[in-house]
Amino acid sequence: MELRAYTDDDAAATLGVFQRAIRETASRDYTPEQIAVWAPEEVDTERWAARRAGAGTVVAVVDDAVAGFTDLGEDGYIDMMFVDSTHARRGIATALLDHVVSTAVGRGLTELTVHASLTAKPFFAKHQFTVEAQQFPVRGGVRMTNFRMRRVLGAQR
């Protein structure tokens, strides 16, 4: 596995990872209606590409294919961390999170935050994130469930 910076050529691959992660992996925790509004069939790929490029996205590549991706906001917020369902439970999310932590420490950040899905909550909890609140955002008129989680980063030298 290789971690590298997102390029414009990764737009379709990262969108595919996002959609499969939600439609396949997260479908055990969310209803079909919730999945449909979270990962709709019609997505503006140019907008997706611009958002990924602007977010400092990092991709995980396995056998020359994008297997996962993440990003880290200037404030320590992880907006997206997704792994393709065909690569689940192989350490890719952990490698991506290790990269995020290292980057955050390098920036002098003292904490990370994420709005974790029901599916992702156990992963983040395993990696020292604690739940601050359960949330019920509404997307496309459909109520979802996620968790505002936070991880305090250790004292820096």
C-alpha positions as CSV (number, residue, x, y, z in Angstrom):
1,M,0.0,0.0,0.0
2,E,1.2,3.5,-0.9
3,L,-0.2,6.8,0.5
4,R,0.1,9.8,-1.8
5,A,-1.5,13.1,-2.4
6,Y,-4.7,13.2,-4.4
7,T,-4.4,14.2,-8.1
8,D,-7.1,15.2,-10.5
9,D,-6.9,11.8,-12.0
10,D,-8.2,10.3,-8.7
11,A,-11.7,12.0,-8.9
12,A,-13.6,9.1,-10.3
13,A,-11.8,6.5,-8.2
14,T,-12.3,8.4,-4.9
15,L,-16.0,9.0,-5.8
16,G,-16.3,5.2,-6.4
17,V,-14.7,4.4,-3.1
18,F,-17.0,6.8,-1.3
19,Q,-20.1,5.4,-2.9
20,R,-19.2,1.7,-2.4
21,A,-18.2,2.3,1.2
22,I,-21.6,3.8,1.9
23,R,-23.7,1.6,-0.3
24,E,-22.1,-1.7,0.7
25,T,-20.2,-1.2,4.0
26,A,-22.5,1.3,5.7
27,S,-25.7,-0.3,4.4
28,R,-25.7,-2.6,7.5
29,D,-26.2,0.4,9.7
30,Y,-28.4,2.7,7.6
31,T,-31.7,2.3,5.8
32,P,-31.9,2.3,2.0
33,E,-33.5,5.7,2.1
34,Q,-30.6,7.1,4.2
35,I,-28.0,5.5,1.8
36,A,-29.8,7.0,-1.2
37,V,-29.4,10.6,0.1
38,W,-25.9,10.0,1.5
39,A,-24.5,8.4,-1.7
40,P,-26.8,9.4,-4.5
41,E,-26.5,8.0,-8.1
42,E,-26.1,11.5,-9.6
43,V,-23.0,13.4,-8.4
44,D,-21.4,16.4,-9.9
45,T,-18.0,14.9,-10.5
46,E,-16.4,18.3,-11.2
47,R,-17.6,19.6,-7.9
48,W,-16.4,16.4,-6.2
49,A,-13.0,16.7,-7.8
50,A,-12.6,20.4,-6.8
51,R,-13.6,19.6,-3.2
52,R,-11.1,16.7,-3.0
53,A,-8.3,18.8,-4.5
54,G,-9.1,21.7,-2.1
55,A,-9.3,19.5,1.0
56,G,-5.7,18.2,0.8
57,T,-7.0,14.7,0.2
58,V,-4.6,11.7,0.6
59,V,-5.3,8.4,-1.2
60,A,-4.3,4.9,-0.3
61,V,-3.3,2.9,-3.4
62,V,-3.2,-0.9,-3.5
63,D,-2.2,-2.7,-6.7
64,D,-2.3,0.6,-8.7
65,A,-6.0,1.2,-7.6
66,V,-7.3,3.8,-5.1
67,A,-8.5,1.7,-2.1
68,G,-9.3,4.6,0.3
69,F,-8.9,8.3,1.0
70,T,-9.0,10.9,3.7
71,D,-8.5,14.5,4.4
72,L,-7.6,16.9,7.2
73,G,-8.9,20.4,7.7
74,E,-6.6,23.2,9.0
75,D,-8.6,23.0,12.2
76,G,-8.1,19.2,12.7
77,Y,-11.5,18.2,11.3
78,I,-11.5,14.9,9.3
79,D,-14.3,15.5,6.8
80,M,-13.9,12.2,4.9
81,M,-12.2,8.9,5.6
82,F,-13.5,6.1,3.4
83,V,-12.1,2.7,2.4
84,D,-13.5,0.7,-0.6
85,S,-15.6,-2.2,0.6
86,T,-13.4,-4.6,-1.3
87,H,-10.4,-3.6,0.8
88,A,-12.1,-3.4,4.2
89,R,-10.4,-4.7,7.4
90,R,-6.9,-4.7,5.8
91,G,-5.3,-1.8,7.8
92,I,-6.0,0.9,5.2
93,A,-8.1,3.1,7.4
94,T,-5.5,2.7,10.2
95,A,-2.7,3.7,7.8
96,L,-4.8,6.7,6.7
97,L,-5.5,7.8,10.3
98,D,-1.8,7.4,11.2
99,H,-1.0,9.8,8.3
100,V,-3.7,12.2,9.6
101,V,-2.3,12.1,13.1
102,S,1.3,12.6,11.9
103,T,0.2,15.5,9.7
104,A,-1.8,17.1,12.6
105,V,1.1,16.8,14.9
106,G,3.4,18.3,12.3
107,R,1.0,21.3,12.1
108,G,1.0,21.7,15.8
109,L,-2.6,20.8,16.2
110,T,-3.7,19.6,19.7
111,E,-6.9,17.6,18.7
112,L,-8.7,15.9,15.8
113,T,-12.4,15.9,15.3
114,V,-14.8,13.9,13.1
115,H,-18.5,13.3,12.6
116,A,-18.4,9.5,12.5
117,S,-21.1,7.4,11.1
118,L,-22.6,4.5,12.9
119,T,-20.4,2.3,10.8
120,A,-17.2,4.3,11.5
121,K,-17.8,5.0,15.2
122,P,-16.1,1.7,16.5
123,F,-13.0,2.4,14.3
124,F,-12.5,5.9,15.7
125,A,-13.3,4.7,19.3
126,K,-10.6,2.1,18.9
127,H,-8.2,4.8,17.9
128,Q,-8.6,7.0,21.0
129,F,-11.6,9.2,19.8
130,T,-14.3,9.8,22.3
131,V,-17.9,10.6,21.6
132,E,-18.9,14.2,22.5
133,A,-22.4,14.0,21.1
134,Q,-24.8,11.9,19.1
135,Q,-26.2,14.0,16.2
136,F,-29.1,13.7,13.9
137,P,-28.4,15.7,10.7
138,V,-31.0,15.9,8.0
139,R,-29.8,15.3,4.5
140,G,-32.3,15.6,1.6
141,G,-35.1,15.6,4.1
142,V,-33.9,12.3,5.6
143,R,-32.8,12.1,9.2
144,M,-29.3,10.5,9.7
145,T,-27.3,9.5,12.8
146,N,-23.7,10.3,13.4
147,F,-21.4,11.1,16.3
148,R,-19.2,14.1,17.0
149,M,-16.0,12.6,18.2
150,R,-12.7,14.1,19.3
151,R,-9.2,12.8,19.9
152,V,-6.7,14.8,22.0
153,L,-3.2,14.6,20.6
154,G,-0.4,14.0,23.1
155,A,2.0,16.6,24.2
156,Q,4.3,17.6,21.4
157,R,8.1,18.1,21.8
